[in-house]
Amino acid sequence: MRYGKFLRLVLWEFEEIWHFPTLELIAGIAIFFGLSTSSTITVLPSARGLDVEFALSRFFMFQMLLIAVLFARSIAGCIEKREILIFFTYPVKRTSVLASKFLINLSLTFIIFGSVVIARALIVHLEPWNTSVLIVLFILFLQTFFLSTLSLIFSIITKRTWAAMLLVIIFFFTISSALSQLEPPFKYLFGTDPIFYCLTMGFTHYTFEDFTVALGSIVITSIVFLLTSFIYFKRMQVD
Amino acid sequence: MDSIIITNNLTKRFGKIPALNELNLKDGGGISGFVGPNGAGKTTTIHILLGFLKPDAGTATVFGLDCWKQSLQIRQKVGFLQEHPTYPNAFTALRFLEHVANLYGLTQPRQRAQKTLKEVGLIHAAEKAIGTYSAGMLQRLGLAQALIGEPKLVILDEPTANLDPSGRLDLLEKIRQLHNDQGIRFLISTHILPELEKICNWVSIINEGTIVDQGHIEDLADKYSSNTYRITVSDPSALLEALKKQAFIERAWSEENIIYAKVKDIDAFREEVPRIAAAKKMQLIELRPVYGALEQIYSKVMKREEQ
C-alpha cells in the first residue's frame, strides 16, 4: 500500500509538471542545443564518441538552468505558495513527498537530454548501445543527478523560487571560477571530461587520480546534498 | 464524550515572538468551536495538532497520539480544511480527489471521489478544472478532500471565510448533518461567532496564545449570564405565583407562557423549582439559563481578560 501511495505521488507530480506550459519549449530548446551543428555528417568514425560528448557539453548550461527552474518551481515554489501543506495533510510520509518530486524532475530532465544524446548519436551513425554513447549517457546521468541534488538543497533551504534558482547559478559559477584556479587533480573536482576520456581511452589524457577526484566529488557531494535535503525536509516546520 | 484533542502547556515561539503560551486545549467531543481574535494562535495550534509545526514546550495529542512524532497515524484519522487552501489548478476536482483517495489507501478511489463530490454538492463540476472554481466551490472542494478519507475528526480553519451568507448556512448545515449522521467530530476555528453558536456544543476561547476559558456553551453561558432563567411548564401562571413568594427569587415574570426568573440563590433555585412543579402536579418542560449569544459570552470573557 505504501508503495502504491508513492507511485500515486509520482503520478500527481508528473501530471502537474505535464501542465507546465513551457515543457514543450524546454524539449525544443534541448533538441536545438544538442543537434544544431553544421559538421555532423562529416564527423570521422574515430571522433564520433567525442562528438556526442561535445553535444552534451554544449547543452550543459541550458540543462543547469532547466533543472534549477524545475526544482525551484516544484519544491521551493510549492513551499512558498503553501501548496506543500496539502501533501502534509494526507497520511503520506514527508520523505515520500520529496522523493516523488525529486524522482520525477530528475527522470524528466534525464529523459529529455538523454533523448537528445541518442538522437545525436544516430545522426553521427553511432548505435545507441555503443560504449561511447553509454558512457555519455552515464555522464549525463551523473551531471543531472548532481545538478538536481544541488537544486533540491537550495530549494528546501531558501523556500523561495527565485532565490533557489539564483543560488544554483551563483553557486555553479563561483565553484567553476574557484576550481579553475586550482592545480590538478583538484582542478577536476566536479568535472566530467576526465570521466569521459578515462572511460573511453584509458588514462592517456588524465591520471587515475584526476578520474577519482572528478567522479568521487560528483557522487559524494550529490549523496551528501540528497541526504541533507531529506533530513532537513523531514524536520522542516511549515506554518 | 471524551476529549480526543488534548494539549498541555503547549508553547510555541517564532523567533522572539510568542505564538502560544502554555495553551491547554481540549475538544468537547461533538462539534467544538475554537474562537479568538486574529493572531490569537488558532492556526498555529491547528498546525501543531497536524504535525506541521513542532512545539517548543508542552505536549499535544490527538487520539492519544503525539502530534509531532506520530502525525502520520493522526493524519490517517483526521481531515483538514485550510484557511487559504491551494489546490492543483490544472486538475479536475474528480482527478484531484481520486489522487487524495489513493493517498488514504482507499479502494475504488474514483467512485469514492464521485460519492464525496456528490455529498458536498459539487458533482456537477466534477470534470471542471479547479482553476475555474469560485470561492464557494473551492470551499466545498476543501470540505470534500477533508472528508474523503473517512475521518473521525475534521479540523476546519476559518471554513466560512470568503463565503456568501447562503454559502455559510449551507456549509454549517452540512457540518451538522455529517456529525449527526456519521458521528464525525469537528473542531472549527473561526472568529465569526454567530455562525458557530448555531452548531457547536463546546467552545474554547483563545487570546494571545492562551486558552482563557472553555467548556460546554450552556455552562459558559451559565457562568457568564446574569442569573436569569427561563422555565417552561404546563401551568405557567400557577408556577409564577409560587415563585414570586420564594426567597431565592429576586424577580419573576411571564412572557408568552414562558416564565423568566432573576435568581438570587442558584443552588436553591435549581433544587426547589422541580419540587414545586411536582407538588403542584405540573409538567416541567424546560429549565435553563437565559444567555446571550456566544458573542456576548466571548465579549465577557475577553473583557475579564483585559481586566
Interface residues (C-beta under 8 A of the other chain):
Chain A: M1 G4 K5 R8 L9 L11 W12 E15 E16 H19 K81 R82 E83 L85 I86 F88 T89 Y90 P91 V92 K93 R235 Q237 V238 D239
Chain B: F14 T43 T44 H47 L50 G51 F52 L53 K54 L72 Q73 R75 Q76 F80 Q82 H84 P85 T86 Y87 P88 A90 F91 R95 H99 V100 N102 L103 Y104 G105 Q145 G149
